[in-house]
C-alpha cells in the first residue's frame, strides 16, 4: 500500500474540523485525520507493507522547464514566501512535520526523493513491486498506474475520506473510456487546470476519449492530423497540429517517473511502535489521543496481514 501523503493530509485538513487542537490550542486536524484514515486502511485492507510517499519537491524544475505554467497557481503569494514555495494554509504547514515525526516514531516507512514528487516515488515503487499494489490518493493523475494484469489499483477517496473508490481498468473504461495505460494520454489531451496543463485547445474529455479510441495513442492522433485522408474535422486537425509543441513535452510532465533513485527501506508495517518513548511524547505534546490509539490498535490486531 502506497500513500500519496500530501494528497491525503490536505484532504484530512479540509475534511476534519479544526476544533481538534493540541493542549496548547494549535490545530491538529490534519494529523489526527490522517492517523484515523491510516487506521481505517490497515483495518479494512490488511496491507503487509505500507509506505508514506512524500513530496521532496512538489514542483520539480525539470517539469517546469518543459511546461512553465506547471502548478504556477499554487505558488505561495505571500511576500515572505521562499521562491518556489507551495501555497499551504497557515494552520496546516506546522502540522506537516508533526505528521512526519509521528509516522517515524510508529515505524511506518516514509520516503521522498530530491527533485521528484510523491507521484514519482509511487510510480517507482509500483514498478518495483512483485505483488499486488494499492495506491491511495486523491489525485486522478495516478490512475495511469492502474494495471489489472499486475493487480495495481487506486483507492480514491470520494466524499471526503469516508468512502474509497476502488479504481481498476474496468472502472476507468466505464468512467473515462480508457484503461490505465492510456490515462496519461487522456490527461495530456484534455489538460488539467489544477496542474497548469493547458491541454489541446477545444479538446475536452469526451473528444480526447474518442480520439484515443480511434487512433490508439498520442502518436497515432498526431499521425492522423498529418494525414489528409484521416477522418478528422478540419478544426480538430488544426488544433492538434497547432498543439504540436505542447504535445512534444506534455507526456514527460504528465507521466510519473518509474526509475527514481530511492534509498533502501523496510516497508513492513510494525505491530508495535518503533520508538515508543518519542511517540508518547508526541502524543502528549499534540493531544493525539484516540486517533493515535486507533492506529496502534489496528497495527497490533491479531492476524493482521
Buried (B, 14 or more C-beta within 10 A) or exposed (E): BBBBBBBBBBBBBBBBEBEBBBEEEBBBBBBBBBBBBBBBBBBEBBBEBBBBBBBBBBBBEEBBEBBEEBBEEBBBEEEEEEEEBBEBEEBBEBBBEBBBBBBBBBBBBBBBBEBBBBBBBBBBBBBEBEEEBBBBBBBBBBBBBBBEEBEBBBBBBEEBBEEBEEBBBEBBBEEBBBBBBBBBBBBBBBBBEEBBBEBBEEBEBEBBBEBBEEBBBBEBBBEBBEEEEBEBEEEBBBBBBEBEEBBEBBBEBBBBBBEBEBEEEEBBBBEEBEBEEBBEEBBEBBBBBEBBEBBBEBBEEEEBE
